[in-house]
Amino acid sequence: MTDLSTLSRRGFLRGTAGLAVAGSLAGCYYSTSGSDSGNVSSGGVGSGFAYEQPDVSREDATHVVRSPDQFDAALDEATHENPSIVWIPADAAINYSGRSRVVTNAVIASSRSVNHPGGLIYSNTMGGTSEAYRGGPVDGVLELGANSRMTGVRYRGPTSATWEHPLYPGYIPFGSGPAPDREEYRSQRHSRGISITSGNVRIDNCEIFGWSTQAISVNCPRSWGRERDQSHPRIQNSSIHDCGLSGYGYGLEVNTGHPVCERSYFNGCRHMVAGEGDPDCGYTLSGCFFGPAGSLFPIDMHNLAENIGGTTNPDDYEYRYRSGGLMRVLNCTVAFSHVIDIASTESGSLSAGGNPFAGEQTSAISIGGLPAQGVQVAGCRFVHDSPDSAFSQGLLPRHAETNQFGLARWESKNNQFGLTANFPVGQP
């Protein structure tokens, strides 16, 4: 085993400099290294900008686990002075159904790379009162708190095969039928994968999929009026897909905090990235790829009016026109412009009617109101033919100054529009 003090520095603080990553998604080649070093499909080995080699090895581990009891016991031993490094072997599949917990001072690691899918943690639990939603000790299955990291792991939720469709296996549309019946149908399928509650959290080189409500939710401490205290957890080189519950369905949802998401692949979500709308809620997306399938605009930020009603005082935390703090989208690619249009294969489903927006055009980035700080979109590529179709903004106060596209507090530069297949991520 590696010395814990050395590993804590290396495991928690080491960056990703020098990593060569490449892949291919639904016919769209992308590479952050500038060279064609691999050709791997969505959701499979090496998808989502996987590392060439795992960043943590079995030799680094303080614990090697194959069962949920071993997994919990290893994490229970973790302290700030002696963090646990928990290794999941390549051939292990840990059934974590019916469980949920807080993780602090620990690394959960496995062997995912461009050549290997990595060990698996999964849960088959779902429903509004389940441990995978709000029925356990945390909001979802795993809560990643201070000094925690997940790297090189496959992490599967219960709805990865709700629909037997090769492009969109996690899709759960909101179809026809009486409203109470539709809500009951939906509530039985709720699941949340990871809740992040600290800025000192890192998720990297993982495949996270099949979580109907949210794959990753960011719930850090409030920092409104104290920008230097804002939390910035990191999500890097990961594949986040097939999280498509109607009305929810977020790959990455931000309630409070500002996650930095780099070189990651999103697909098959209702919104790939979304935010609650509070002024200390935002995100930075850099070098990410979105698509080729989704059920509404991939990059989103709600306004507070649609969530809580809010006040009419611009100085209030709950100002109703507010739509997040700072949203930055840099060197990203959005590879779809229309809502997915497929029929249900689930026998007797209330969702047999499909999505009411099926087949309709959707913007790439939709901001619901007026950001506290602003929106920056730079060096990105869109299949949309113009800023008019790629960008949209909702509820704005009368005093808001807008640009030629009707957008307020929105900076856009060096972007490309109207692209087809076989294009790389971002600008050269």
KEMARDO-939351 format. One record per residue (C-alpha): x, y, z. Coordinates in steps of 0.2 Angstrom, whole numbers, padded with zeros to 4 digits, always signed. Example, Ala and Ser with C-alpha at 12.3 -4.5 7.8 and 13.67 -1.06 7.14 Angstrom:
+0062-0022+0039+0068-0005+0036
//
This chain:
+0000+0000+0000+0006+0018-0003+0009+0029+0011-0007+0038+0016+0000+0056+0017+0008+0054+0000-0008+0047-0007-0019+0060+0001-0009+0074-0008-0009+0064-0025-0026+0057-0024-0035+0073-0019-0025+0087-0026-0017+0080-0042-0023+0088-0058-0025+0080-0075-0011+0088-0084-0003+0077-0098-0018+0066-0100-0022+0061-0118-0040+0058-0121-0050+0054-0137-0066+0045-0143-0080+0045-0155-0098+0048-0151-0112+0044-0163-0102+0047-0178-0095+0064-0171-0076+0062-0168-0069+0073-0155-0052+0075-0147-0044+0086-0134-0026+0081-0139-0027+0085-0157-0024+0067-0163-0035+0052-0168-0029+0040-0154-0046+0030-0153-0063+0027-0160-0075+0022-0146-0094+0022-0145-0105+0032-0134-0108+0023-0117-0094+0010-0120-0076+0008-0116-0067+0024-0116-0082+0035-0120-0083+0053-0113-0065+0058-0114-0058+0044-0103-0041+0044-0097-0027+0033-0106-0023+0026-0089-0032+0026-0072-0026+0040-0061-0027+0029-0045-0021+0011-0045-0025-0004-0035-0008-0003-0027-0013+0014-0020-0028+0008-0011-0030+0006+0007-0046-0006+0004-0051-0017-0010-0070-0021-0010-0082-0032-0019-0098-0031-0008-0109-0017-0002-0104-0021+0016-0085-0020+0012-0088-0004+0003-0097+0004+0018-0085-0002+0030-0070+0005+0021-0079+0022+0020-0083+0021+0038-0065+0021+0042-0060+0037+0033-0054+0052+0043-0046+0068+0038-0030+0062+0044-0031+0045+0037-0042+0045+0021-0048+0029+0014-0044+0024-0004-0057+0012-0009-0053+0001-0025-0067-0008-0034-0059-0022-0045-0062-0022-0064-0073-0037-0063-0083-0032-0047-0101-0026-0048-0107-0019-0031-0126-0020-0029-0129-0004-0018-0148-0006-0020-0158+0000-0005-0143+0010+0003-0137+0028+0003-0123+0036+0013-0112+0051+0015-0094+0050+0009-0080+0061+0016-0061+0060+0016-0061+0046+0004-0057+0041-0014-0068+0028-0023-0058+0022-0038-0057+0009-0051-0049+0006-0068-0059+0015-0081-0049+0020-0096-0049+0021-0115-0047+0002-0115-0057-0003-0100-0075+0001-0093-0070+0000-0075-0078-0008-0060-0097-0005-0056-0107+0002-0042-0126+0001-0046-0143+0003-0038-0159-0004-0044-0169+0006-0031-0181+0019-0037-0197+0029-0032-0201+0045-0023-0199+0037-0005-0184+0026-0010-0167+0027-0003-0162+0033-0021-0172+0048-0019-0178+0056-0003-0181+0040+0008-0164+0038+0015-0151+0048+0026-0145+0058+0011-0154+0066-0004-0150+0052-0017-0138+0037-0016-0121+0044-0012-0118+0062-0005-0100+0067-0008-0094+0079+0005-0077+0087+0010-0062+0079+0003-0070+0066-0007-0067+0059-0025-0074+0047-0037-0062+0041-0051-0062+0028-0064-0079+0020-0059-0095+0015-0068-0110+0021-0058-0127+0015-0064-0144+0019-0059-0160+0009-0060-0167+0016-0076-0153+0013-0088-0164+0001-0098-0181+0008-0096-0184+0009-0114-0175-0004-0125-0169+0009-0138-0151+0009-0143-0150+0028-0144-0160+0033-0129-0162+0019-0116-0165+0030-0101-0180+0040-0109-0196+0042-0098-0207+0054-0107-0222+0063-0100-0237+0057-0111-0255+0057-0110-0268+0053-0097-0275+0061-0081-0263+0072-0072-0263+0062-0055-0260+0046-0065-0245+0053-0074-0238+0060-0058-0239+0044-0050-0231+0035-0065-0217+0047-0064-0215+0047-0045-0212+0028-0045-0197+0031-0056-0187+0044-0047-0168+0041-0043-0153+0052-0039-0136+0046-0041-0124+0059-0032-0126+0074-0022-0111+0086-0020-0111+0096-0004-0093+0103-0004-0081+0112-0016-0068+0100-0011-0075+0086-0022-0069+0079-0038-0078+0067-0050-0067+0062-0064-0065+0048-0077-0082+0040-0073-0097+0034-0082-0113+0039-0073-0129+0034-0081-0147+0028-0078-0152+0040-0064-0169+0046-0070-0170+0062-0059-0152+0068-0058-0136+0060-0061-0126+0073-0051-0134+0087-0040-0123+0101-0033-0129+0107-0016-0115+0117-0009-0116+0130+0005-0124+0147+0000-0112+0161-0005-0123+0175-0010-0114+0192-0006-0097+0182-0003-0091+0177-0020-0074+0172-0013-0083+0158-0003-0092+0150-0017-0089+0132-0019-0081+0125-0035-0082+0106-0036-0074+0098-0052-0081+0086-0064-0069+0080-0077-0067+0067-0091-0083+0059-0088-0098+0051-0098-0115+0056-0091-0129+0049-0100-0147+0042-0101-0155+0052-0087-0171+0056-0095-0186+0057-0083-0200+0070-0089-0200+0086-0080-0183+0081-0072-0169+0072-0081-0153+0081-0077-0136+0075-0080-0129+0089-0069-0141+0100-0059-0134+0114-0049-0144+0121-0034-0131+0130-0025-0112+0132-0030-0102+0133-0046-0096+0117-0053-0082+0117-0066-0086+0103-0078-0072+0099-0091-0070+0087-0106-0086+0077-0102-0099+0069-0113-0117+0071-0110-0132+0063-0119-0149+0056-0117-0155+0068-0103-0169+0080-0103-0157+0094-0098-0139+0089-0099-0134+0104-0087-0147+0114-0077-0148+0126-0063-0161+0131-0050-0159+0150-0053-0152+0156-0036-0139+0170-0038-0125+0159-0030-0129+0145-0043-0119+0144-0059-0107+0133-0069-0092+0133-0080-0093+0120-0095-0077+0118-0104-0073+0107-0119-0089+0096-0116-0099+0087-0129-0118+0087-0129-0129+0075-0139-0134+0068-0151-0150+0065-0142-0160+0075-0129-0178+0080-0124-0176+0098-0122-0162+0112-0122-0146+0104-0116-0139+0119-0106-0152+0127-0095-0154+0139-0080-0171+0141-0072-0178+0158-0066-0184+0159-0049-0202+0164-0054-0205+0147-0061-0198+0138-0045-0204+0148-0030-0213+0164-0037-0200+0176-0029-0200+0194-0025-0199+0210-0036-0184+0218-0027-0168+0216-0037-0158+0216-0021-0167+0200-0014-0160+0183-0015-0176+0177-0021-0179+0190-0035-0191+0182-0046-0182+0187-0063-0166+0180-0057-0158+0166-0067-0142+0160-0059-0126+0169-0056-0112+0166-0068-0114+0153-0082-0099+0150-0093-0099+0139-0109-0082+0138-0117-0076+0127-0131-0090+0115-0131-0100+0107-0145-0119+0104-0145-0124+0091-0158-0143+0091-0158-0156+0104-0161-0172+0095-0160-0181+0085-0147-0179+0066-0149-0195+0059-0157-0197+0040-0153-0211+0029-0148-0213+0020-0131-0208+0002-0130-0215+0000-0112-0231-0010-0113-0246-0001-0106-0236+0014-0101-0244+0031-0098-0230+0038-0108-0235+0029-0123-0241+0046-0130-0223+0051-0130-0215+0069-0127-0227+0083-0131-0212+0092-0138-0206+0077-0148-0197+0082-0165-0198+0101-0161-0183+0112-0162-0175+0117-0146-0161+0129-0142-0144+0124-0136-0143+0136-0121-0158+0143-0113-0157+0155-0098-0174+0157-0089-0171+0176-0084-0158+0189-0079-0142+0182-0072-0135+0190-0057-0118+0191-0066-0120+0185-0084-0118+0172-0097-0102+0169-0107-0102+0158-0123-0085+0157-0132-0077+0146-0144-0091+0134-0146-0099+0125-0160-0117+0122-0163-0128+0112-0176-0140+0126-0174-0139+0138-0189-0138+0155-0180-0138+0163-0162-0156+0165-0164-0159+0147-0164-0145+0142-0153-0148+0154-0138-0164+0159-0129-0169+0169-0114-0185+0169-0104-0192+0181-0091-0183+0198-0091-0188+0214-0081-0192+0229-0091-0176+0238-0087-0165+0224-0094-0154+0230-0108-0153+0217-0122-0142+0215-0137-0148+0212-0155-0154+0195-0151-0164+0200-0137-0152+0193-0124-0147+0202-0108-0131+0201-0098-0125+0188-0112-0108+0189-0120-0105+0178-0136-0089+0177-0146-0079+0166-0158-0093+0153-0160-0098+0143-0175-0115+0138-0181-0123+0126-0194-0111+0112-0192-0114+0094-0197-0106+0077-0192-0088+0074-0190-0083+0090-0182-0071+0092-0167-0076+0100-0150-0073+0118-0149-0062+0130-0158-0045+0125-0165
//
